């Protein structure tokens, strides 16, 4: 096993470079310059020559190439939330005074069929990014597993003797019979069985390989969803399209998407209880947000808090939200109320400004 391919450092020593502010600052400068160059779309030969020139001083100083992503250098804890909001991998459950638990369960089931459930710890791609960087630097996978995840077992492929000792007689005979039925000659049976018992690679190598593979698959899916957002239900989809459009300077288009958000909310209100004619700007409702990492317990807690608040408003009609309680820091519900009101008479620039406040409120609520 080659332990020190990167400037004479071990994998652990390379990872320690990420704790050095000067290393991170230098690496970020290289990545920013590379991004600027990429935007110019130079020919392949010119791209290779210029990127080598950009990386040469960094390599001379540090003995390694910088990581491929700035997330390892300056992690943004809001990145997963932003990715979810603009790719459509989220959903909204509107909660009105008459919303039943069955309605909530039905909508959440529909949302999760689209966005897919994911544990919160799986959301972090840091380990996969670290492992990919170390692989690019030439480290072998067992050394990477030891440095990144602290693994101490399964670093090497088991010996034949070890593989036999941990297998059972029944398993051994089962494999022999399987290969006989496949037509393997008798004199080759033991060799094939022992190879099967040992596996094709060390467990640590397989762990690193699969972690990086799953990460790349997630990135591919994310890029596809950013280009064409998925739709779990109409209201969150309308908001996703609005959030994407906020990067544009065209205020008229932003207003069109804001109107689509209003229409989706009205439709959700009508579908939930057609006989009700409550105005969406009275604030007598709230939203439960569902992300891939949202648990059932998270939803129950959110719904309970909303219902307590709505009951209090019913008991004190003067407390019905006619305007946001915190105009400088509105909740998603309050921000949407402001947006719906701005759509009546406000100019396109004002609508865009309010829409930006809506985006900020959803991002903040999602992070809490």
Order of alpha helices (4+ residues) and beta strands (2+ residues): alpha-alpha-alpha-alpha-beta-alpha-alpha-alpha-alpha-alpha-alpha-alpha-alpha-alpha-alpha-beta-alpha-alpha-alpha
